[in-house]
Amino acid sequence: MAVPLEVDGQVSLLADDGSEILLQANGSLIRVQIPSPWVWRGLLRQVGPRDVRERRLAQLQKGAAAADLEVQITVAGRLVAELAGRSQGSVLARLLGLGPLKLHPLTLLRSLFKKSQ
């Protein structure tokens, strides 16, 4: 049984290339704002090999379910992935080793062509 958790805050991080990654939490929603698909790719690579990435995402999903939280990942201002306790990854997510992430592949492709601000 999920115990609802209310989270409020904002944290910014710098990627290896100096771009800013913003984490915002408001209530039960945590939004991770990544400036470009290339930064997101670099972050996924830093997590480790496929088996490690899958295990960590499964742990994150279990924690999100326990706290009744939802995580949204935006890349270049577009929603590309979601994770919640009830999320079930698509075939594409499983092929990419992203397990329980609900991917939005069309918006990810669109983020490739968004101009920098």
One Martini backbone bead per residue (centre of mass of N, CA, C, O) as a GRO file, in nm:
protein
  117
    1MET     BB    1   0.094   0.038   0.024
    2ALA     BB    2   0.068   0.361  -0.036
    3VAL     BB    3   0.251   0.650   0.078
    4PRO     BB    4   0.200   0.959   0.060
    5LEU     BB    5   0.416   1.205  -0.093
    6GLU     BB    6   0.538   1.531  -0.030
    7VAL     BB    7   0.718   1.729  -0.271
    8ASP     BB    8   0.951   2.014  -0.234
    9GLY     BB    9   1.163   2.141  -0.498
   10GLN     BB   10   1.504   2.243  -0.613
   11VAL     BB   11   1.747   2.119  -0.857
   12SER     BB   12   2.075   2.174  -0.986
   13LEU     BB   13   2.275   2.050  -1.257
   14LEU     BB   14   2.582   1.953  -1.407
   15ALA     BB   15   2.699   1.862  -1.686
   16ASP     BB   16   2.977   1.782  -1.859
   17ASP     BB   17   2.901   2.029  -2.074
   18GLY     BB   18   2.745   2.255  -1.868
   19SER     BB   19   2.466   2.181  -1.854
   20GLU     BB   20   2.138   2.202  -1.729
   21ILE     BB   21   1.981   2.021  -1.466
   22LEU     BB   22   1.637   1.988  -1.366
   23LEU     BB   23   1.483   1.950  -1.043
   24GLN     BB   24   1.129   1.909  -0.977
   25ALA     BB   25   0.911   1.942  -0.690
   26ASN     BB   26   0.542   1.876  -0.673
   27GLY     BB   27   0.430   1.687  -0.461
   28SER     BB   28   0.392   1.392  -0.668
   29LEU     BB   29   0.592   1.552  -0.866
   30ILE     BB   30   0.874   1.471  -1.076
   31ARG     BB   31   1.093   1.684  -1.262
   32VAL     BB   32   1.309   1.621  -1.542
   33GLN     BB   33   1.534   1.855  -1.695
   34ILE     BB   34   1.664   1.814  -2.019
   35PRO     BB   35   1.827   1.983  -2.277
   36SER     BB   36   1.917   1.701  -2.427
   37PRO     BB   37   1.963   1.399  -2.577
   38TRP     BB   38   2.273   1.388  -2.520
   39VAL     BB   39   2.256   1.415  -2.216
   40TRP     BB   40   2.076   1.169  -2.165
   41ARG     BB   41   2.269   0.963  -2.282
   42GLY     BB   42   2.499   1.020  -2.081
   43LEU     BB   43   2.342   0.944  -1.827
   44LEU     BB   44   2.280   0.649  -1.902
   45ARG     BB   45   2.580   0.565  -1.924
   46GLN     BB   46   2.656   0.632  -1.620
   47VAL     BB   47   2.485   0.411  -1.482
   48GLY     BB   48   2.543   0.176  -1.693
   49PRO     BB   49   2.474  -0.109  -1.773
   50ARG     BB   50   2.188  -0.256  -1.855
   51ASP     BB   51   2.142  -0.421  -1.589
   52VAL     BB   52   2.179  -0.180  -1.401
   53ARG     BB   53   1.964   0.006  -1.519
   54GLU     BB   54   1.723  -0.184  -1.475
   55ARG     BB   55   1.754  -0.211  -1.168
   56ARG     BB   56   1.732   0.094  -1.097
   57LEU     BB   57   1.453   0.142  -1.223
   58ALA     BB   58   1.305  -0.066  -1.047
   59GLN     BB   59   1.373   0.077  -0.779
   60LEU     BB   60   1.241   0.346  -0.850
   61GLN     BB   61   0.957   0.232  -0.890
   62LYS     BB   62   0.923   0.117  -0.606
   63GLY     BB   63   0.954   0.393  -0.462
   64ALA     BB   64   0.723   0.538  -0.609
   65ALA     BB   65   0.503   0.347  -0.509
   66ALA     BB   66   0.547   0.384  -0.199
   67ALA     BB   67   0.512   0.723  -0.241
   68ASP     BB   68   0.328   0.816  -0.474
   69LEU     BB   69   0.507   0.875  -0.737
   70GLU     BB   70   0.608   1.089  -1.015
   71VAL     BB   71   0.808   1.070  -1.315
   72GLN     BB   72   0.934   1.326  -1.532
   73ILE     BB   73   1.081   1.345  -1.863
   74THR     BB   74   1.255   1.611  -2.010
   75VAL     BB   75   1.345   1.706  -2.351
   76ALA     BB   76   1.364   2.001  -2.473
   77GLY     BB   77   1.060   2.044  -2.341
   78ARG     BB   78   0.984   1.731  -2.368
   79LEU     BB   79   0.793   1.460  -2.317
   80VAL     BB   80   0.957   1.122  -2.294
   81ALA     BB   81   0.906   1.024  -1.982
   82GLU     BB   82   0.767   0.780  -1.744
   83LEU     BB   83   0.726   0.722  -1.378
   84ALA     BB   84   0.547   0.473  -1.199
   85GLY     BB   85   0.416   0.229  -1.009
   86ARG     BB   86   0.224   0.145  -1.278
   87SER     BB   87   0.432   0.114  -1.482
   88GLN     BB   88   0.475   0.005  -1.828
   89GLY     BB   89   0.679  -0.096  -2.043
   90SER     BB   90   0.769  -0.103  -2.345
   91VAL     BB   91   0.921  -0.259  -2.590
   92LEU     BB   92   1.126  -0.035  -2.637
   93ALA     BB   93   1.222  -0.006  -2.345
   94ARG     BB   94   1.326  -0.297  -2.321
   95LEU     BB   95   1.529  -0.284  -2.560
   96LEU     BB   96   1.687  -0.027  -2.413
   97GLY     BB   97   1.688  -0.077  -2.092
   98LEU     BB   98   1.406   0.087  -1.956
   99GLY     BB   99   1.171  -0.080  -1.876
  100PRO     BB  100   0.932   0.106  -1.690
  101LEU     BB  101   0.933   0.311  -1.901
  102LYS     BB  102   0.736   0.560  -2.047
  103LEU     BB  103   0.754   0.617  -2.373
  104HIS     BB  104   0.800   0.906  -2.615
  105PRO     BB  105   0.931   0.885  -2.918
  106LEU     BB  106   0.830   1.133  -3.079
  107THR     BB  107   0.929   1.351  -2.877
  108LEU     BB  108   1.221   1.268  -2.891
  109LEU     BB  109   1.260   1.329  -3.189
  110ARG     BB  110   1.178   1.630  -3.169
  111SER     BB  111   1.417   1.711  -2.974
  112LEU     BB  112   1.641   1.692  -3.196
  113PHE     BB  113   1.504   1.967  -3.354
  114LYS     BB  114   1.541   2.163  -3.136
  115LYS     BB  115   1.613   2.468  -3.059
  116SER     BB  116   1.811   2.659  -2.897
  117GLN     BB  117   1.783   2.912  -2.627
   0.00000   0.00000   0.00000
